[in-house]
């Protein structure tokens, strides 16, 4: 019952994987991650069936008989068999490693030229988004009552244009956090005074839930955000609305809990600082 209940999550819309229930790929990496995940489960299931079958066969064939009062041999060596069950697992792990290394190299590759760069700051317990190319920003504040009606509308929303390559710069203002969009099948930890980078191309319009995936304090469960993948026109309109609201520049490391901020000369800071309420 517990295993079946895990499938009741609203995010489990594509079989046992998050994403669109119509089968469309949410990002350019959806197929790669899905194939690795499903292939690993198939291989593990085949090994499991083989092992379970051998165990049951041994239990049935070599069980103690009613009229058998003699103990079997307690110590017996079979060198070929021992070599087999040492070599085969090593080969299996090697295959898993090879496929994982191949796909991780592709997922972590940032050599392509991005169409836009978004800087994401995690903070206890919300998010700041800097659209570096457009020089505008958006921010969220922690909401105490996560279960309140209409609360999703109060969550910060990160806007991304569909079909464009986005480079993320992930940073933390205080403790270790983790940037996770389940529908993207990808997450990455965020550390104070450190920058983590990855690229992705959103390929399906929609609003996707995001959250912190690293326990970061008392209100970790309320550290939520949304990702809106929209058309280029809608993205441009959102950027313009931020500019009209006076949210120009960048919410930089001057808002970190440790305000040393590290070496940050490559990207200019926002003019005028931050709005009231960006930090809890």
C-alpha positions as CSV (number, residue, x, y, z in Angstrom):
1,X,0.0,0.0,0.0
2,X,2.8,2.4,0.8
3,X,4.5,1.8,-2.6
4,X,1.2,2.2,-4.4
5,X,0.5,5.5,-2.5
6,X,3.7,7.0,-3.8
7,X,2.1,7.0,-7.3
8,X,-0.6,9.4,-6.1
9,X,1.7,12.5,-6.3
10,X,0.3,15.1,-8.7
11,X,3.8,15.2,-10.3
12,X,3.6,11.5,-11.3
13,X,1.7,12.2,-14.6
14,X,3.9,10.3,-17.0
15,X,3.7,6.7,-15.8
16,X,6.1,6.7,-12.8
17,X,8.0,9.8,-14.0
18,X,7.1,13.5,-13.7
19,X,6.3,15.4,-16.9
20,X,3.5,15.8,-19.4
21,X,0.9,13.0,-19.5
22,X,0.7,13.3,-23.3
23,X,4.3,12.1,-23.7
24,X,5.8,15.3,-24.9
25,X,9.3,16.1,-23.7
26,X,9.5,18.9,-21.2
27,X,13.2,19.6,-22.0
28,X,15.8,18.5,-24.5
29,X,17.1,16.1,-21.8
30,X,13.8,14.3,-21.0
31,X,14.4,11.4,-23.4
32,X,18.0,10.9,-22.2
33,X,17.1,10.8,-18.5
34,X,14.0,8.6,-19.1
35,X,16.0,6.0,-21.1
36,X,18.7,5.8,-18.4
37,X,16.1,5.5,-15.7
38,X,13.9,2.9,-17.4
39,X,16.9,0.9,-18.7
40,X,18.4,0.7,-15.3
41,X,15.1,-0.5,-13.8
42,X,14.7,-3.2,-16.5
43,X,18.2,-4.5,-15.9
44,X,17.7,-4.5,-12.2
45,X,14.4,-6.3,-12.6
46,X,15.9,-9.0,-14.8
47,X,18.7,-9.6,-12.2
48,X,16.1,-9.6,-9.4
49,X,14.0,-12.2,-11.2
50,X,17.0,-14.4,-11.8
51,X,18.2,-14.2,-8.2
52,X,14.7,-14.7,-6.7
53,X,14.2,-17.7,-9.1
54,X,17.5,-19.3,-8.0
55,X,16.7,-18.8,-4.3
56,X,13.2,-20.4,-4.7
57,X,14.7,-23.2,-6.7
58,X,17.3,-23.9,-4.0
59,X,14.7,-23.8,-1.3
60,X,12.4,-26.3,-3.1
61,X,15.1,-28.7,-4.4
62,X,17.5,-28.7,-1.5
63,X,15.0,-28.6,1.4
64,X,15.4,-31.0,4.2
65,X,13.4,-34.2,3.8
66,X,11.5,-35.9,6.7
67,X,13.6,-39.0,6.6
68,X,16.9,-37.2,6.1
69,X,18.9,-37.0,9.4
70,X,22.3,-36.4,7.8
71,X,23.6,-32.9,7.6
72,X,24.9,-31.8,4.2
73,X,28.5,-30.9,3.6
74,X,29.0,-27.6,5.5
75,X,32.0,-26.3,3.5
76,X,32.5,-26.8,-0.2
77,X,34.5,-24.7,-2.7
78,X,33.5,-24.3,-6.4
79,X,36.1,-22.0,-7.9
80,X,34.4,-21.4,-11.3
81,X,31.2,-20.5,-9.6
82,X,32.9,-18.1,-7.2
83,X,34.7,-16.5,-10.1
84,X,31.4,-16.1,-12.0
85,X,29.6,-14.4,-9.2
86,X,32.5,-12.0,-8.7
87,X,33.2,-11.2,-12.3
88,X,29.5,-10.8,-13.5
89,X,28.5,-8.2,-10.9
90,X,31.7,-6.2,-11.7
91,X,30.8,-6.2,-15.4
92,X,27.2,-5.2,-14.6
93,X,28.4,-2.3,-12.4
94,X,30.8,-1.3,-15.2
95,X,27.9,-1.2,-17.7
96,X,25.8,0.9,-15.4
97,X,28.8,3.3,-14.8
98,X,29.5,3.6,-18.5
99,X,25.9,4.6,-19.4
100,X,25.6,6.9,-16.3
101,X,28.9,8.7,-17.1
102,X,27.9,9.1,-20.8
103,X,24.5,10.7,-19.8
104,X,26.0,12.8,-16.9
105,X,28.6,14.3,-19.3
106,X,25.8,15.3,-21.7
107,X,23.6,16.7,-18.9
108,X,26.5,18.7,-17.3
109,X,27.8,20.0,-20.6
110,X,27.8,23.8,-20.7
111,X,29.9,24.4,-23.8
112,X,27.0,25.6,-26.0
113,X,26.3,29.3,-26.3
114,X,23.1,30.0,-24.2
115,X,20.3,32.2,-25.5
116,X,19.7,33.7,-22.1
117,X,21.3,33.4,-18.6
118,X,19.3,33.3,-15.4
119,X,20.8,33.6,-12.0
120,X,18.9,31.9,-9.2
121,X,19.5,32.7,-5.5
122,X,18.1,30.3,-2.9
123,X,17.5,31.8,0.5
124,X,15.7,30.7,3.7
125,X,13.0,30.1,2.5
126,X,12.3,31.5,-1.0
127,X,14.0,32.4,-4.2
128,X,15.4,35.4,-6.1
129,X,15.6,35.3,-9.9
130,X,18.0,37.6,-11.9
131,X,17.5,37.7,-15.7
132,X,21.1,38.8,-16.4
133,X,20.8,39.5,-20.1
134,X,17.7,41.7,-19.6
135,X,19.1,43.2,-16.4
136,X,15.8,42.8,-14.4
137,X,15.0,40.7,-11.4
138,X,12.1,39.0,-9.5
139,X,11.9,37.9,-5.9
140,X,9.9,35.8,-3.6
141,X,9.2,35.9,0.1
142,X,8.5,33.1,2.5
143,X,4.8,32.3,3.0
144,X,4.0,30.7,6.4
145,X,0.7,29.1,5.6
146,X,1.5,26.9,2.6
147,X,-1.9,25.2,2.7
148,X,-3.9,28.5,2.5
149,X,-6.3,28.7,-0.5
150,X,-4.8,30.6,-3.4
151,X,-1.3,30.4,-2.0
152,X,0.2,29.0,-5.2
153,X,-0.4,32.5,-6.7
154,X,1.9,34.0,-4.1
155,X,4.9,31.8,-5.0
156,X,7.7,33.3,-7.1
157,X,7.5,32.3,-10.8
158,X,10.5,31.9,-13.0
159,X,9.7,32.6,-16.7
160,X,11.5,30.9,-19.5
161,X,10.9,31.1,-23.3
162,X,10.1,27.8,-24.9
163,X,12.8,26.4,-27.3
164,X,15.6,28.7,-26.0
165,X,18.8,27.4,-24.3
166,X,18.9,28.7,-20.8
167,X,22.0,28.7,-18.7
168,X,21.4,28.7,-14.9
169,X,23.8,30.1,-12.4
170,X,22.8,28.7,-9.0
171,X,23.8,30.3,-5.8
172,X,22.8,30.3,-2.1
173,X,22.5,33.2,0.3
174,X,22.8,31.3,3.5
175,X,22.8,27.5,3.8
176,X,22.9,24.5,1.4
177,X,19.8,24.3,-0.8
178,X,18.9,22.4,-3.9
179,X,17.2,23.6,-7.1
180,X,14.7,21.0,-8.3
181,X,12.1,21.1,-11.0
182,X,10.7,17.5,-11.0
183,X,9.3,17.8,-14.5
184,X,12.8,18.6,-15.8
185,X,14.1,15.3,-14.3
186,X,17.1,17.2,-12.9
187,X,18.2,18.9,-9.7
188,X,21.4,20.5,-8.5
189,X,22.6,21.5,-5.0
190,X,23.4,25.1,-4.2
191,X,26.2,26.1,-1.8
192,X,27.0,29.5,-0.1
193,X,29.8,31.4,-1.9
194,X,29.7,29.0,-4.8
195,X,28.2,29.0,-8.3
196,X,26.8,25.9,-9.9
197,X,26.0,26.1,-13.7
198,X,23.9,24.0,-16.0
199,X,22.0,24.4,-19.2
200,X,18.6,23.2,-20.4
201,X,16.3,23.9,-23.3
202,X,12.6,23.9,-22.3
203,X,10.6,22.3,-25.1
204,X,7.0,22.3,-23.9
205,X,5.0,25.2,-22.6
206,X,3.3,24.9,-19.2
207,X,3.7,25.8,-15.6
208,X,5.9,23.4,-13.6
209,X,6.4,23.1,-9.9
210,X,9.8,23.7,-8.3
211,X,11.1,23.2,-4.8
212,X,14.1,23.0,-2.6
213,X,15.3,19.4,-2.4
214,X,17.8,19.8,0.4
215,X,16.6,20.1,4.0
216,X,17.5,23.7,4.9
217,X,15.7,24.5,8.1
218,X,12.4,24.9,9.8
219,X,10.3,26.0,6.7
220,X,12.1,23.9,4.1
221,X,8.8,22.4,3.0
222,X,7.5,25.8,2.1
223,X,10.4,26.8,-0.1
224,X,8.5,26.4,-3.4
225,X,8.4,28.2,-6.7
226,X,6.9,27.8,-10.2
227,X,8.6,27.7,-13.6
228,X,6.4,29.1,-16.5
229,X,7.6,28.0,-19.9
230,X,6.0,30.4,-22.3
231,X,6.2,31.8,-25.8
232,X,8.8,34.4,-26.6
233,X,6.1,37.1,-26.8
234,X,4.8,36.3,-23.3
235,X,8.4,36.1,-22.0
236,X,9.2,39.5,-23.4
237,X,6.0,40.9,-21.9
238,X,6.9,39.5,-18.5
239,X,10.4,41.0,-18.7
240,X,8.9,44.4,-19.7
241,X,6.5,44.2,-16.7
242,X,9.4,43.8,-14.3
243,X,11.2,46.7,-15.9
244,X,8.0,48.8,-15.7
245,X,7.8,47.9,-12.0
246,X,11.3,49.3,-11.4
247,X,12.9,45.9,-10.8
248,X,16.0,46.6,-12.9
249,X,19.5,45.6,-12.2
250,X,20.3,42.6,-10.1
251,X,19.8,41.3,-6.6
252,X,23.4,40.3,-6.0
253,X,25.6,38.9,-3.2
254,X,25.1,42.1,-1.1
255,X,22.0,40.4,0.2
256,X,23.8,37.2,1.4
257,X,23.8,36.3,5.0
258,X,27.6,36.5,4.8
259,X,27.8,39.6,2.8
260,X,31.4,39.0,1.7
261,X,29.8,37.6,-1.5
262,X,33.1,36.2,-2.8
263,X,34.7,37.3,-6.1
264,X,31.8,38.6,-8.2
265,X,33.4,41.1,-10.5
266,X,32.2,39.4,-13.7
267,X,28.6,40.5,-13.3
268,X,27.6,44.0,-12.2
269,X,25.4,44.5,-9.1
270,X,21.9,46.0,-9.2
271,X,21.6,49.7,-8.9
272,X,19.7,50.8,-5.9
273,X,19.9,47.5,-4.0
274,X,16.9,45.3,-3.1
275,X,13.2,45.9,-2.3
276,X,11.9,45.6,1.2
277,X,11.0,42.0,2.1
278,X,13.4,40.1,-0.1
279,X,15.0,38.6,3.0
280,X,13.2,36.9,5.9
